Amino acid sequence: MKRDQLLHYLKIHPHQAFVSELQSYAQKLGLLAVSFGELVYHLLVVLYFSNLQPIDKLHLEYRHQSSGGLIGTREVEFEETQLSVKLRGYLGFWRGRGSPMEWILRI
């Protein structure tokens, strides 16, 4: 993915400067980024030059919203299209679309 594609997808204004606290935090991390666009650029450079193995499995954790306690885990094969469909479905439940029983039967 290229920087412009990511910024367009996220619908973020890449040239808007970070607030001073965020700029200070980025500098503490060793990043000379004063905007989100610059931060994305640094991230993509690091990813480009790193030796990451291809992702074939994801480990999902379900946590309680208030306590942060672990509800359950699931390991799934990573297929981008299928994962997007499933995540949209899971988010539908949390946004109030569908009954809990309907989602339990889908899972």
FIBAKE-455250 format. One record per atom (N, C-alpha, C, O): residue number from 1; atom name; x, y, z. Coordinates in steps of 0.02 Angstrom, whole numbers, padded with zeros to 5 digits. Layout:
BEGIN
PT pos site      X      Y      Z
PT NUM   CA      X      Y      Z
...
END
This chain:
BEGIN
PT pos site      X      Y      Z
PT   1    N  00042 -00058  00000
PT   1   CA  00000  00000  00000
PT   1    C  00044  00061  00000
PT   1    O  00096  00064  00033
PT   2    N  00024  00110 -00037
PT   2   CA  00061  00173 -00041
PT   2    C  00032  00224  00007
PT   2    O -00026  00219  00027
PT   3    N  00072  00272  00025
PT   3   CA  00054  00323  00074
PT   3    C -00011  00358  00055
PT   3    O -00056  00364  00096
PT   4    N -00017  00381 -00007
PT   4   CA -00076  00418 -00029
PT   4    C -00139  00374 -00026
PT   4    O -00193  00399 -00010
PT   5    N -00131  00310 -00043
PT   5   CA -00188  00265 -00040
PT   5    C -00213  00258  00032
PT   5    O -00273  00260  00045
PT   6    N -00167  00250  00079
PT   6   CA -00185  00242  00149
PT   6    C -00219  00305  00175
PT   6    O -00270  00301  00209
PT   7    N -00191  00362  00160
PT   7   CA -00220  00425  00184
PT   7    C -00289  00436  00154
PT   7    O -00335  00460  00188
PT   8    N -00297  00420  00091
PT   8   CA -00363  00426  00058
PT   8    C -00413  00379  00090
PT   8    O -00470  00398  00103
PT   9    N -00392  00317  00102
PT   9   CA -00436  00267  00132
PT   9    C -00459  00289  00202
PT   9    O -00518  00281  00219
PT  10    N -00414  00317  00242
PT  10   CA -00430  00338  00310
PT  10    C -00466  00405  00312
PT  10    O -00491  00425  00364
PT  11    N -00467  00440  00255
PT  11   CA -00499  00506  00251
PT  11    C -00470  00554  00303
PT  11    O -00507  00587  00340
PT  12    N -00404  00557  00305
PT  12   CA -00369  00599  00353
PT  12    C -00334  00656  00315
PT  12    O -00310  00646  00260
PT  13    N -00331  00713  00346
PT  13   CA -00296  00769  00317
PT  13    C -00221  00762  00334
PT  13    O -00201  00775  00390
PT  14    N -00181  00742  00285
PT  14   CA -00111  00725  00300
PT  14    C -00067  00784  00319
PT  14    O -00016  00774  00351
PT  15    N -00086  00844  00302
PT  15   CA -00042  00902  00315
PT  15    C -00061  00939  00379
PT  15    O -00027  00986  00398
PT  16    N -00115  00919  00411
PT  16   CA -00135  00952  00473
PT  16    C -00085  00934  00528
PT  16    O -00072  00875  00540
PT  17    N -00059  00984  00560
PT  17   CA -00007  00973  00610
PT  17    C -00036  00942  00674
PT  17    O -00092  00956  00693
PT  18    N  00004  00899  00704
PT  18   CA -00014  00871  00769
PT  18    C -00014  00926  00822
PT  18    O  00020  00977  00813
PT  19    N -00052  00916  00875
PT  19   CA -00047  00962  00932
PT  19    C  00022  00953  00963
PT  19    O  00055  00903  00951
PT  20    N  00043  01002  01001
PT  20   CA  00112  01002  01027
PT  20    C  00127  00940  01069
PT  20    O  00183  00914  01067
PT  21    N  00078  00917  01109
PT  21   CA  00090  00858  01151
PT  21    C  00105  00796  01108
PT  21    O  00149  00756  01126
PT  22    N  00069  00789  01053
PT  22   CA  00080  00732  01010
PT  22    C  00146  00737  00972
PT  22    O  00180  00687  00961
PT  23    N  00165  00798  00954
PT  23   CA  00230  00808  00922
PT  23    C  00286  00789  00970
PT  23    O  00335  00757  00951
PT  24    N  00279  00809  01033
PT  24   CA  00330  00792  01084
PT  24    C  00334  00717  01094
PT  24    O  00389  00689  01099
PT  25    N  00276  00684  01096
PT  25   CA  00275  00612  01104
PT  25    C  00309  00577  01045
PT  25    O  00348  00531  01055
PT  26    N  00295  00600  00985
PT  26   CA  00326  00571  00925
PT  26    C  00402  00580  00928
PT  26    O  00440  00535  00910
PT  27    N  00425  00638  00951
PT  27   CA  00497  00650  00956
PT  27    C  00528  00604  01008
PT  27    O  00585  00581  00998
PT  28    N  00493  00590  01063
PT  28   CA  00519  00544  01113
PT  28    C  00527  00474  01084
PT  28    O  00571  00436  01105
PT  29    N  00485  00457  01035
PT  29   CA  00490  00392  01002
PT  29    C  00544  00392  00947
PT  29    O  00557  00341  00916
PT  30    N  00574  00450  00935
PT  30   CA  00625  00456  00884
PT  30    C  00598  00471  00815
PT  30    O  00633  00463  00765
PT  31    N  00536  00494  00812
PT  31   CA  00505  00511  00748
PT  31    C  00502  00586  00740
PT  31    O  00480  00622  00785
PT  32    N  00525  00609  00683
PT  32   CA  00522  00681  00669
PT  32    C  00460  00695  00628
PT  32    O  00465  00720  00572
PT  33    N  00402  00679  00656
PT  33   CA  00339  00687  00620
PT  33    C  00298  00742  00654
PT  33    O  00288  00740  00715
PT  34    N  00275  00790  00615
PT  34   CA  00233  00842  00643
PT  34    C  00161  00838  00615
PT  34    O  00118  00878  00634
PT  35    N  00150  00790  00571
PT  35   CA  00082  00780  00543
PT  35    C  00070  00706  00534
PT  35    O  00117  00665  00535
PT  36    N  00007  00688  00525
PT  36   CA -00010  00618  00515
PT  36    C  00021  00591  00450
PT  36    O  00042  00534  00448
PT  37    N  00024  00632  00399
PT  37   CA  00054  00611  00336
PT  37    C  00127  00592  00345
PT  37    O  00150  00542  00316
PT  38    N  00164  00631  00384
PT  38   CA  00234  00615  00397
PT  38    C  00241  00552  00438
PT  38    O  00286  00512  00427
PT  39    N  00196  00543  00486
PT  39   CA  00197  00482  00527
PT  39    C  00185  00420  00484
PT  39    O  00219  00370  00493
PT  40    N  00137  00424  00439
PT  40   CA  00123  00368  00394
PT  40    C  00184  00354  00350
PT  40    O  00201  00296  00338
PT  41    N  00216  00406  00326
PT  41   CA  00276  00398  00285
PT  41    C  00330  00359  00324
PT  41    O  00359  00312  00297
PT  42    N  00342  00378  00386
PT  42   CA  00392  00343  00427
PT  42    C  00372  00270  00438
PT  42    O  00415  00225  00434
PT  43    N  00309  00258  00452
PT  43   CA  00284  00190  00462
PT  43    C  00295  00147  00399
PT  43    O  00319  00090  00404
PT  44    N  00278  00174  00342
PT  44   CA  00286  00136  00280
PT  44    C  00359  00122  00263
PT  44    O  00376  00070  00236
PT  45    N  00403  00169  00279
PT  45   CA  00475  00158  00268
PT  45    C  00499  00101  00312
PT  45    O  00536  00057  00289
PT  46    N  00478  00101  00376
PT  46   CA  00498  00047  00421
PT  46    C  00472 -00020  00396
PT  46    O  00509 -00069  00395
PT  47    N  00409 -00021  00376
PT  47   CA  00380 -00084  00350
PT  47    C  00415 -00107  00287
PT  47    O  00425 -00167  00277
PT  48    N  00432 -00060  00243
PT  48   CA  00464 -00077  00180
PT  48    C  00532 -00111  00191
PT  48    O  00550 -00158  00156
PT  49    N  00569 -00086  00240
PT  49   CA  00636 -00111  00251
PT  49    C  00639 -00167  00304
PT  49    O  00693 -00192  00319
PT  50    N  00583 -00185  00333
PT  50   CA  00583 -00239  00381
PT  50    C  00572 -00306  00346
PT  50    O  00548 -00308  00289
PT  51    N  00590 -00358  00379
PT  51   CA  00585 -00425  00351
PT  51    C  00525 -00460  00382
PT  51    O  00533 -00507  00421
PT  52    N  00465 -00438  00365
PT  52   CA  00405 -00467  00393
PT  52    C  00384 -00529  00354
PT  52    O  00386 -00531  00292
PT  53    N  00365 -00580  00390
PT  53   CA  00339 -00640  00358
PT  53    C  00266 -00627  00337
PT  53    O  00231 -00587  00368
PT  54    N  00244 -00660  00284
PT  54   CA  00175 -00651  00263
PT  54    C  00127 -00673  00319
PT  54    O  00140 -00721  00355
PT  55    N  00072 -00638  00325
PT  55   CA  00022 -00654  00376
PT  55    C -00025 -00706  00347
PT  55    O -00056 -00695  00295
PT  56    N -00030 -00764  00381
PT  56   CA -00077 -00815  00358
PT  56    C -00129 -00832  00412
PT  56    O -00180 -00863  00396
PT  57    N -00116 -00812  00474
PT  57   CA -00164 -00825  00529
PT  57    C -00168 -00764  00573
PT  57    O -00119 -00727  00583
PT  58    N -00227 -00753  00601
PT  58   CA -00238 -00699  00649
PT  58    C -00263 -00728  00714
PT  58    O -00301 -00776  00715
PT  59    N -00241 -00700  00768
PT  59   CA -00264 -00720  00835
PT  59    C -00309 -00664  00860
PT  59    O -00286 -00609  00876
PT  60    N -00374 -00678  00865
PT  60   CA -00423 -00628  00887
PT  60    C -00437 -00637  00961
PT  60    O -00443 -00693  00986
PT  61    N -00442 -00581  00996
PT  61   CA -00460 -00582  01066
PT  61    C -00523 -00541  01075
PT  61    O -00528 -00485  01050
PT  62    N -00571 -00569  01111
PT  62   CA -00633 -00534  01127
PT  62    C -00628 -00512  01200
PT  62    O -00617 -00554  01244
PT  63    N -00635 -00447  01213
PT  63   CA -00627 -00421  01281
PT  63    C -00689 -00382  01301
PT  63    O -00722 -00350  01259
PT  64    N -00704 -00384  01366
PT  64   CA -00760 -00347  01393
PT  64    C -00744 -00273  01389
PT  64    O -00689 -00251  01406
PT  65    N -00793 -00233  01365
PT  65   CA -00780 -00162  01354
PT  65    C -00763 -00125  01418
PT  65    O -00718 -00082  01417
PT  66    N -00797 -00139  01473
PT  66   CA -00784 -00101  01535
PT  66    C -00723 -00126  01573
PT  66    O -00680 -00087  01592
PT  67    N -00719 -00191  01583
PT  67   CA -00666 -00218  01625
PT  67    C -00602 -00235  01587
PT  67    O -00548 -00238  01616
PT  68    N -00608 -00246  01521
PT  68   CA -00551 -00267  01482
PT  68    C -00535 -00340  01491
PT  68    O -00486 -00366  01464
PT  69    N -00577 -00375  01530
PT  69   CA -00567 -00447  01542
PT  69    C -00577 -00488  01478
PT  69    O -00618 -00471  01436
PT  70    N -00538 -00540  01471
PT  70   CA -00540 -00583  01412
PT  70    C -00605 -00624  01412
PT  70    O -00620 -00658  01461
PT  71    N -00642 -00619  01357
PT  71   CA -00703 -00658  01349
PT  71    C -00688 -00722  01312
PT  71    O -00715 -00775  01328
PT  72    N -00646 -00718  01262
PT  72   CA -00629 -00777  01223
PT  72    C -00578 -00760  01169
PT  72    O -00563 -00702  01157
PT  73    N -00552 -00811  01137
PT  73   CA -00503 -00802  01083
PT  73    C -00523 -00846  01025
PT  73    O -00561 -00894  01032
PT  74    N -00496 -00830  00968
PT  74   CA -00508 -00870  00908
PT  74    C -00450 -00859  00860
PT  74    O -00427 -00802  00852
PT  75    N -00426 -00912  00829
PT  75   CA -00375 -00907  00778
PT  75    C -00408 -00920  00711
PT  75    O -00442 -00970  00702
PT  76    N -00396 -00874  00664
PT  76   CA -00428 -00879  00598
PT  76    C -00376 -00872  00543
PT  76    O -00324 -00840  00552
PT  77    N -00391 -00903  00487
PT  77   CA -00349 -00894  00427
PT  77    C -00357 -00822  00403
PT  77    O -00412 -00794  00406
PT  78    N -00303 -00793  00379
PT  78   CA -00306 -00725  00353
PT  78    C -00319 -00726  00279
PT  78    O -00276 -00745  00239
PT  79    N -00379 -00705  00261
PT  79   CA -00398 -00693  00192
PT  79    C -00432 -00625  00194
PT  79    O -00486 -00618  00222
PT  80    N -00401 -00575  00164
PT  80   CA -00423 -00506  00172
PT  80    C -00497 -00495  00157
PT  80    O -00531 -00463  00197
PT  81    N -00522 -00522  00102
PT  81   CA -00591 -00511  00084
PT  81    C -00638 -00543  00134
PT  81    O -00686 -00512  00157
PT  82    N -00624 -00605  00152
PT  82   CA -00666 -00641  00200
PT  82    C -00664 -00607  00268
PT  82    O -00715 -00601  00302
PT  83    N -00605 -00585  00289
PT  83   CA -00599 -00552  00353
PT  83    C -00639 -00487  00355
PT  83    O -00671 -00472  00405
PT  84    N -00637 -00448  00301
PT  84   CA -00676 -00386  00298
PT  84    C -00750 -00399  00306
PT  84    O -00784 -00362  00342
PT  85    N -00775 -00451  00274
PT  85   CA -00846 -00468  00279
PT  85    C -00863 -00488  00351
PT  85    O -00913 -00464  00378
PT  86    N -00822 -00530  00381
PT  86   CA -00835 -00552  00450
PT  86    C -00832 -00493  00499
PT  86    O -00875 -00487  00543
PT  87    N -00782 -00449  00491
PT  87   CA -00776 -00392  00537
PT  87    C -00836 -00346  00530
PT  87    O -00861 -00320  00580
PT  88    N -00860 -00334  00469
PT  88   CA -00919 -00293  00460
PT  88    C -00979 -00325  00496
PT  88    O -01020 -00290  00526
PT  89    N -00984 -00391  00492
PT  89   CA -01037 -00426  00526
PT  89    C -01033 -00419  00602
PT  89    O -01083 -00405  00635
PT  90    N -00973 -00429  00629
PT  90   CA -00964 -00423  00702
PT  90    C -00978 -00352  00724
PT  90    O -01009 -00341  00777
PT  91    N -00956 -00303  00686
PT  91   CA -00969 -00233  00703
PT  91    C -01044 -00218  00700
PT  91    O -01069 -00176  00738
PT  92    N -01079 -00251  00655
PT  92   CA -01151 -00242  00651
PT  92    C -01185 -00260  00716
PT  92    O -01231 -00225  00738
PT  93    N -01163 -00314  00748
PT  93   CA -01191 -00333  00812
PT  93    C -01179 -00278  00864
PT  93    O -01225 -00258  00900
PT  94    N -01117 -00253  00868
PT  94   CA -01101 -00204  00918
PT  94    C -01135 -00137  00905
PT  94    O -01142 -00097  00951
PT  95    N -01155 -00126  00843
PT  95   CA -01191 -00064  00827
PT  95    C -01267 -00073  00834
PT  95    O -01305 -00028  00817
PT  96    N -01288 -00131  00858
PT  96   CA -01359 -00142  00871
PT  96    C -01398 -00170  00813
PT  96    O -01460 -00168  00814
PT  97    N -01364 -00197  00763
PT  97   CA -01399 -00228  00706
PT  97    C -01401 -00303  00715
PT  97    O -01350 -00337  00708
PT  98    N -01459 -00330  00730
PT  98   CA -01466 -00402  00740
PT  98    C -01468 -00420  00813
PT  98    O -01443 -00383  00856
PT  99    N -01499 -00477  00827
PT  99   CA -01505 -00499  00897
PT  99    C -01443 -00538  00917
PT  99    O -01407 -00565  00874
PT 100    N -01428 -00542  00983
PT 100   CA -01370 -00581  01006
PT 100    C -01373 -00653  00983
PT 100    O -01321 -00681  00964
PT 101    N -01432 -00685  00984
PT 101   CA -01437 -00755  00964
PT 101    C -01418 -00763  00890
PT 101    O -01386 -00812  00871
PT 102    N -01439 -00716  00849
PT 102   CA -01422 -00719  00778
PT 102    C -01346 -00720  00768
PT 102    O -01321 -00757  00726
PT 103    N -01310 -00680  00807
PT 103   CA -01237 -00676  00801
PT 103    C -01204 -00738  00831
PT 103    O -01153 -00761  00805
PT 104    N -01231 -00765  00884
PT 104   CA -01203 -00826  00914
PT 104    C -01207 -00882  00863
PT 104    O -01161 -00922  00857
PT 105    N -01263 -00887  00828
PT 105   CA -01271 -00940  00778
PT 105    C -01224 -00931  00719
PT 105    O -01202 -00980  00690
PT 106    N -01207 -00869  00702
PT 106   CA -01161 -00857  00647
PT 106    C -01089 -00875  00666
PT 106    O -01051 -00900  00625
PT 107    N -01071 -00864  00728
PT 107   CA -01003 -00876  00750
PT 107    C -00993 -00950  00756
PT 107    O -00939 -00973  00774
END
